[in-house]
Amino acid sequence: MSNNLSNEIWRNLELLPFCVLLYDANENIFKVNSQAQDLFGLRNKSHFNKIDFSHITLTNHHSKKELLVEELFFDYFTANNQCQFVLSKQVSKLLLNVKFAKLPNSSSIIIIDVLNNNVDEQYDFDNIISNISTDLIDIQNDDVDKHINYALKAIGTVCHADRSYLFKFAEDGKTINNTHEWVNNDIQAFKEDLQNLPKSDLPYFFSLMARTHLFRVNDVTSLPIQAMSEKTIFQRQKIKSVLCIGLRYDKELVGFIGCDCVVQKRNWTDLDLIRLRLVGEMLANAFKNLNYKQELQQAQQQLINANHKLNKQVNTDGLTNIANRRCFDQTLKCEIKRGARNKEPISLIMCDIDFFKRYNDNYGHQLGDEVLKKVAKALHDLCKREGDLAARFGGEEFSIILPAVDTDHCQRFAVLIQEKIAELAIEHNFSSASNYLTLSIGFYSLIPNQKTTPKEVITNADIALYNAKEAGRNKIASFKKTD
Ligand SMILES: Nc1nc2c(ncn2[C@@H]2O[C@H](COP(=O)(O)OP(=O)(O)OP(=O)(O)O)[C@@H](O)[C@H]2O)c(=O)[nH]1
């Protein structure tokens, strides 16, 4: 490549809006445009030698291998003419996209595009954002505060703020509450003072928020005259710069998150805004999910309660509030099967109020109902073991299922029933059996087998009850098989 040609190419190249370096093989010199000189901290010269780059190393962004800048010009690029490198500066790391082109006569050009101003910070923020979004996806009510505080600390730190916070509008829509706050070391917290704050105290702030969902002030002292109220509040909190973005829930503004700088002013960057907006959107989505989840849980609970109530209703006798015939039938069927499986006894007691018709006729139907309730409660209270069931069989007749109870045990239980009814001491002057209300009790105890049917068990207990009645009432009779 002739000198003239090389110079001509360079005149065009050096004007590109990138960092450009050219190696002129003829002269064995390097040319570096002003952006590239700035990037590598080189002194302004018309051309450079290898030695001028000897202090500059780059790190391959993917392989993490280090190399000297000069190596880029000589056989570094083979298959791919483009690669990303990290250049470590004093306080930051820059991500560079480096493109390589060969010229005739072993000369070559390097064009560098600075992709990111601080690789570490971006990397940290990406990590934080990915953590926050993972945490917020499955947010539960009891750890919501932890995640919000983490998000606020993250956004406060990456935006170089001294304080970050979340405000939510109260239900009346007229006041706001500072629900969460992060403050940097030695920075005063204000959360407690910022409860039930009338929106009307910040008219300028909220008019901007309503229109743009954004409030970005680099220098609080430069706020316009309409923002007098805001200025006073900000200055009381020693705020020098403030950046807030609105939180929307179904397009409606429900609050805002923001950052303050207290120690020194900050010219908020577009990146600060993008980051704050990202965190704000994630929080707003999380609140939305949480709300849906809560509504769903409430609906599920209501359904469970309604089901429970319905289940109770269909299985409960309306007057006496103990198990009804339906529940009795189902339970007896199950317990017979269980007894057959486990080869365990089961007892069924049928009991009937003596001369109840006379009671009704003389004391009235209403008092009759009260008696039924008292007897039902007494029987229910006696059923203490799990699996025992007292039910209203129909009219003034009650039944009790006693799993794992044999004849002797059931006889003792029947006596307990009589004692309990006697304790009630319900006057019945029209009974031929006693002056007080009494029951006739019949029971059937058996070890069921696969063929045993509920019908057969009920019939036998009923026969025993009939025998108790026949024996003069207020009696206990057990069913005995007549072969
Ligand atoms: N108050 C009230 N009475 C009821 C209810 N269900 C049934 N009865 C009454 O219970 C009475 C049962 O009468 P009977 O079957 O003749 O029997 P009893 O008078 O108790 O005579 P024994 O059983 O032979 O001692 C009837 O008068 C029914 O009206 C109810 O829900 N409330």
PDBQT file of the ligand as one rigid body, heavy atoms in Angstrom, charges set to zero:
ROOT
HETATM    1  N1  LIG A 501     -93.385 -32.311  68.453  1.00  0.00    +0.000 N 
HETATM    2  C1  LIG A 501     -93.047 -33.207  67.516  1.00  0.00    +0.000 A 
HETATM    3  N2  LIG A 501     -93.658 -34.367  67.479  1.00  0.00    +0.000 NA
HETATM    4  C2  LIG A 501     -93.334 -35.288  66.565  1.00  0.00    +0.000 A 
HETATM    5  C3  LIG A 501     -92.326 -35.025  65.612  1.00  0.00    +0.000 A 
HETATM    6  N3  LIG A 501     -92.190 -36.132  64.810  1.00  0.00    +0.000 NA
HETATM    7  C4  LIG A 501     -93.096 -37.053  65.265  1.00  0.00    +0.000 A 
HETATM    8  N4  LIG A 501     -93.777 -36.544  66.323  1.00  0.00    +0.000 N 
HETATM    9  C5  LIG A 501     -94.839 -37.142  67.073  1.00  0.00    +0.000 C 
HETATM   10  O1  LIG A 501     -94.391 -38.287  67.771  1.00  0.00    +0.000 OA
HETATM   11  C6  LIG A 501     -95.550 -39.040  68.047  1.00  0.00    +0.000 C 
HETATM   12  C7  LIG A 501     -95.253 -40.493  67.926  1.00  0.00    +0.000 C 
HETATM   13  O2  LIG A 501     -96.396 -41.183  68.338  1.00  0.00    +0.000 OA
HETATM   14  P1  LIG A 501     -96.537 -42.771  68.318  1.00  0.00    +0.000 P 
HETATM   15  O3  LIG A 501     -95.822 -43.292  67.116  1.00  0.00    +0.000 OA
HETATM   16  O4  LIG A 501     -97.947 -43.083  68.485  1.00  0.00    +0.000 OA
HETATM   17  O5  LIG A 501     -95.750 -43.223  69.554  1.00  0.00    +0.000 OA
HETATM   18  P2  LIG A 501     -95.790 -42.813  71.058  1.00  0.00    +0.000 P 
HETATM   19  O6  LIG A 501     -96.925 -41.877  71.329  1.00  0.00    +0.000 OA
HETATM   20  O7  LIG A 501     -94.466 -42.272  71.421  1.00  0.00    +0.000 OA
HETATM   21  O8  LIG A 501     -96.036 -44.137  71.746  1.00  0.00    +0.000 OA
HETATM   22  P3  LIG A 501     -94.974 -45.291  71.933  1.00  0.00    +0.000 P 
HETATM   23  O9  LIG A 501     -93.894 -45.092  70.980  1.00  0.00    +0.000 OA
HETATM   24  O10 LIG A 501     -95.749 -46.540  71.666  1.00  0.00    +0.000 OA
HETATM   25  O11 LIG A 501     -94.557 -45.181  73.346  1.00  0.00    +0.000 OA
HETATM   26  C8  LIG A 501     -96.626 -38.553  67.065  1.00  0.00    +0.000 C 
HETATM   27  O12 LIG A 501     -97.653 -37.895  67.783  1.00  0.00    +0.000 OA
HETATM   28  C9  LIG A 501     -95.939 -37.644  66.157  1.00  0.00    +0.000 C 
HETATM   29  O13 LIG A 501     -96.750 -36.563  65.757  1.00  0.00    +0.000 OA
HETATM   30  C10 LIG A 501     -91.709 -33.737  65.651  1.00  0.00    +0.000 A 
HETATM   31  O14 LIG A 501     -90.854 -33.402  64.849  1.00  0.00    +0.000 OA
HETATM   32  N5  LIG A 501     -92.109 -32.890  66.605  1.00  0.00    +0.000 N 
ENDROOT
TORSDOF 0
